[in-house]
Amino acid sequence: MKFIEKGTGRPIILLHGLFGNLSNWNHQITFFSKTYKVIVPELNFDIPRNEKALNYLAKELYDLVVELQLDDIILVGNSLGGHLALVFTHMHPEHVSKLVLTGSSGLFENTLNGTYPRRNSRKYIKERVEYTFYDPKIATDNLLAEVLNVVRDNTKCFNIIRMAKEAQRNTLKDTLHLINTPTMLIWGKNDKITPPDVALEFEDLMPNCELYWLDNCGHAPMMEHPYGFNELLQNYILKNEN
């Protein structure tokens, strides 16, 4: 599993979503690496067909945790990265001291519904990227280029469709009550992909969970409201630490 690492101290692992990229966490890398060891894995969705994708990714993440000798981890996941964070925490709770989910899948996600996107239509892909955010201006040309690079690659696109279908089939509704790790939800009030009702259901099903909202915010709060996101995350990390 490829990754970037910056800073020293207590580890924070940041997990991006299906169409995400390491750059989704740029603001958090800059801010938190001043006082923490920030690790951002590049999730590889090219997974053997005989493997369950999320379990496979959780094993790769575990191997990285062992390789880097990480413990007392603050694990943060957006969208499918949140789904992975939940699976990992359920499998290896001893390594995760705090779990943070933002726009997480695992219960419901309004994504591709198992169909191929119109990959050659820049207009369509632009509309889908803009749909992620409350403010469509967040969908910059650079971000659009990153997504186009993924969807126009046949292998990458096939694997993403496969992953999306598996994530929708394998919900965690019957597992969430078993996750006792302190959990924070940071949710955009205007999220159209994992709507606010999803956050409320997470809060209801998880026994040790706190929900925080960001106004005028869509599916990727760490990108759309990075300063508000960072403040909430920082306060939660420090909570009950003294």
C-alpha positions in Angstrom: 0.0 0.0 0.0 1.5 3.3 -1.1 1.3 6.2 1.3 2.6 9.6 2.2 3.8 10.4 5.7 4.4 13.8 7.2 5.2 15.0 10.7 5.9 13.2 14.0 3.9 12.2 17.0 0.6 10.4 17.5 -0.5 8.9 14.2 -3.5 10.2 12.3 -4.5 8.0 9.3 -6.6 9.7 6.6 -8.6 7.5 4.2 -10.0 8.9 0.9 -13.1 7.7 -1.0 -13.8 5.9 -4.2 -13.1 8.8 -6.6 -10.9 10.4 -4.0 -7.2 11.1 -4.0 -4.4 12.0 -1.6 -5.0 15.6 -2.5 -8.4 15.5 -0.8 -6.6 15.8 2.5 -4.1 18.6 1.6 -5.5 21.0 4.2 -5.4 18.3 7.0 -1.9 17.2 6.1 -0.6 20.8 6.3 -2.4 21.5 9.6 -2.1 18.3 11.6 1.5 17.4 10.5 2.7 20.2 12.7 1.9 18.2 15.9 1.0 14.7 14.6 2.3 12.0 12.3 -0.1 12.2 9.4 -0.3 9.1 7.1 -2.4 9.1 3.9 -2.6 5.7 2.2 -3.4 5.6 -1.5 -6.2 3.0 -1.7 -5.7 0.6 -4.5 -9.0 -0.7 -5.8 -7.3 -3.3 -8.1 -8.3 -6.2 -5.9 -8.2 -9.9 -6.8 -11.7 -11.1 -7.9 -11.8 -13.9 -5.3 -11.4 -11.3 -2.5 -14.0 -9.3 -0.7 -12.8 -5.8 -1.5 -13.3 -4.1 1.9 -11.8 -7.0 3.8 -8.8 -7.0 1.4 -8.3 -3.2 1.9 -8.6 -3.7 5.7 -5.8 -6.3 5.5 -3.6 -4.0 3.5 -4.2 -1.2 6.0 -3.4 -3.6 8.9 -0.1 -4.6 7.1 0.8 -0.9 6.9 0.0 -0.3 10.6 2.2 -3.3 11.5 5.0 -2.1 9.2 5.0 1.4 10.6 4.5 0.1 14.2 1.5 2.3 14.8 -0.7 2.3 17.8 -3.1 4.7 19.5 -4.3 5.7 16.0 -6.8 8.4 15.1 -8.5 6.9 12.1 -10.4 9.3 9.8 -12.3 8.2 6.7 -14.4 10.0 4.1 -17.1 8.2 2.0 -15.8 4.7 1.2 -12.8 5.5 3.3 -15.1 5.8 6.2 -16.6 2.4 5.4 -13.1 1.0 5.4 -12.3 2.7 8.7 -15.3 1.0 10.2 -14.4 -2.4 8.9 -10.8 -2.0 10.1 -11.8 -0.7 13.6 -14.2 -3.7 14.0 -11.4 -6.1 13.1 -8.6 -4.4 15.0 -10.1 -2.2 17.8 -6.9 -2.5 19.8 -5.1 -0.2 17.3 -7.7 2.6 17.0 -8.2 5.0 19.9 -10.5 7.4 18.0 -12.6 7.0 14.9 -13.8 9.9 12.7 -16.3 9.5 9.9 -17.2 12.1 7.4 -19.8 11.4 4.7 -19.2 7.7 5.3 -20.7 4.9 3.4 -21.6 1.7 5.3 -25.3 2.3 5.6 -26.4 4.1 2.4 -24.7 5.9 -0.4 -26.2 7.5 -3.5 -23.3 6.9 -5.9 -23.2 5.2 -9.3 -25.8 2.5 -8.5 -23.6 -0.1 -10.1 -23.6 1.4 -13.6 -20.8 2.7 -15.7 -20.5 6.5 -15.7 -20.5 8.3 -19.0 -16.8 8.4 -19.0 -16.2 10.2 -22.3 -18.6 13.1 -21.3 -16.6 15.7 -19.6 -19.8 17.6 -18.9 -21.4 14.6 -17.2 -18.3 13.9 -15.0 -18.1 17.6 -14.1 -21.7 17.6 -13.0 -21.1 14.5 -10.9 -18.0 16.0 -9.2 -20.0 19.2 -8.6 -22.8 17.2 -7.1 -20.4 16.2 -4.3 -20.2 19.7 -2.9 -22.6 22.3 -1.7 -20.6 24.9 -3.6 -19.9 23.7 -7.1 -16.8 26.0 -7.3 -15.0 23.5 -5.1 -14.9 21.2 -8.2 -11.8 22.9 -9.6 -10.3 22.0 -13.0 -7.5 20.1 -11.1 -10.0 18.0 -9.2 -12.0 17.3 -12.3 -8.8 16.2 -14.1 -8.0 13.8 -11.3 -11.5 12.2 -11.5 -11.3 12.0 -15.3 -8.0 10.2 -15.1 -9.6 7.5 -13.0 -12.9 7.0 -14.9 -11.2 7.0 -18.4 -8.9 4.1 -17.3 -10.8 0.9 -18.1 -9.3 -1.1 -15.3 -9.7 1.6 -12.6 -13.3 2.3 -13.7 -14.2 -1.4 -13.6 -12.7 -1.8 -10.1 -14.5 1.2 -8.8 -17.8 0.0 -10.1 -17.2 -3.4 -8.5 -16.2 -1.7 -5.2 -19.3 0.6 -5.2 -21.6 -2.4 -5.8 -19.9 -4.4 -3.0 -20.1 -1.4 -0.6 -23.9 -1.0 -1.3 -24.5 -4.7 -0.8 -22.5 -5.1 2.4 -23.9 -2.6 4.8 -22.7 -2.5 8.4 -26.1 -2.1 10.0 -25.8 -5.3 12.1 -22.1 -4.6 13.0 -22.1 -1.0 14.2 -23.4 -1.7 17.7 -20.3 -3.8 18.2 -17.9 -0.9 17.6 -17.2 0.7 21.0 -14.3 2.9 19.9 -15.1 6.6 20.6 -16.4 7.9 17.3 -17.0 11.4 15.9 -19.2 12.1 12.9 -18.5 15.3 10.9 -21.3 15.7 8.4 -22.3 18.2 5.8 -25.9 19.4 6.3 -26.3 19.5 2.5 -24.7 16.1 1.7 -26.7 14.6 -1.2 -24.6 11.4 -1.4 -24.8 10.3 2.2 -27.7 12.5 3.3 -28.1 13.8 6.9 -30.5 10.9 7.8 -27.5 8.6 7.3 -25.5 10.5 9.9 -28.5 10.3 12.3 -28.7 6.5 11.8 -24.9 6.1 12.4 -25.4 8.1 15.6 -28.3 6.0 16.7 -26.6 2.6 16.0 -23.1 3.3 17.4 -22.8 3.2 21.2 -20.1 5.7 21.7 -20.7 8.3 19.0 -21.0 12.1 18.7 -22.4 14.0 15.7 -21.3 17.4 14.5 -22.7 19.3 11.5 -21.2 21.8 9.1 -23.6 24.2 7.4 -23.5 24.8 3.6 -21.5 21.7 3.2 -21.8 18.6 1.0 -20.2 15.2 1.0 -16.5 16.1 1.5 -16.4 18.5 4.5 -12.6 18.3 4.8 -12.3 19.9 1.4 -15.3 22.2 1.4 -14.9 23.6 4.9 -11.3 22.6 5.9 -10.9 25.1 8.7 -14.1 24.2 10.4 -13.3 20.5 9.8 -9.9 20.8 11.3 -11.1 22.7 14.4 -13.8 20.0 15.1 -11.2 17.2 14.6 -8.6 18.9 16.7 -11.0 19.5 19.6 -12.2 15.9 19.5 -8.6 14.6 19.5 -7.9 16.7 22.6 -11.1 15.9 24.4 -10.7 13.8 27.6 -7.0 13.6 26.9 -5.8 15.4 30.0 
